[in-house]
Amino acid sequence: MGYSVSRKFHKEDEDVSPDVEKLQSLLLALGRRSSLRDPIASMCEQLQFTPPQVHAILWLGQDGPLTMGELARRLGVTEKTVTGVVDRLERQGHLLRERSATDRRVVHCRLTEDGQSTWERLDRVVVHGMHQFLGILDAGDRKALFRILEKLLKRMGGASPTPRERTG
């Protein structure tokens, strides 16, 4: 597959092509490590969720109510596809759709009490996985990883990350 890299992200006019294969190889090797994905995979099987359903719950739990369009963008799916995801989560009692009071064409999705509880369970699994993952690295390596990720976000025009506000 051929992918083109937007030049606006490059700090300088340097060819990163040789590093693409290395990054791809490293990311695939990380993805093959069952220890990094099994906790969420087993929870998904237990709760009978598809990956888009899990991601929808994670986004809604993290950021609160989102429009159908925004949820589709976050999931990387079409609005038609997100409708099916939302339909199933709504039938299972995890979320509600609400029309905007100011623009009836806009539909927001928000977690129900059960959905919030499911998000908290998923979030604990994610946090535990990140704890294990970061525990593999020493403090200097973690600092370097964070510096690189922050640099990527900044150069891609992303906002600076803020510490997550935990409830309870």
HELIX and SHEET records of a PDB file:
HELIX    1   1 ARG A    7  PHE A    9  5                                   3    
HELIX    2   2 SER A   17  GLY A   31  1                                  15    
HELIX    3   3 SER A   34  LEU A   47  1                                  14    
HELIX    4   4 PRO A   51  ASP A   63  1                                  13    
HELIX    5   5 MET A   68  LEU A   75  1                                   8    
HELIX    6   6 GLU A   79  ARG A   91  1                                  13    
HELIX    7   7 GLU A  113  GLY A  135  1                                  23    
HELIX    8   8 ALA A  139  ARG A  155  1                                  17    
SHEET    1   A 3 LEU A  66  THR A  67  0                                        
SHEET    2   A 3 VAL A 107  LEU A 111 -1                                        
SHEET    3   A 3 LEU A  95  ARG A  99 -1                                        
END                                                                             
